Amino acid sequence: MALDKEQEKVQKSPAKRFLFILGLGMFTLYFVLGVIIMFWKDFPIDMSQNYRIAFGILLIGYSFLRFVRLLRSQ
């Protein structure tokens, strides 16, 4: 009986596994987008350097917020 409960905790359903991978993908997307916006010299949108850095930090912070929420849901 105890082994069954431990196996249930270890194995995830396919839906939970898919949502976990999707969450990791979104974390990566927001993180990379924030880094790109901060460090791309010839950024196509005309923004001052200060606004680009602030927006990049905001995106990176949001990505870590999503990552923490993803880990807590597991």
Secondary structure, DSSP 8 states (H G I E B T S, - for coil): -HHHHHHHHHS--HHHHHHHHHHHHHHHHHHHHHHHHHH-TT-SS---HHHHHHHHHHHHHHHHHHHHHHHHH-
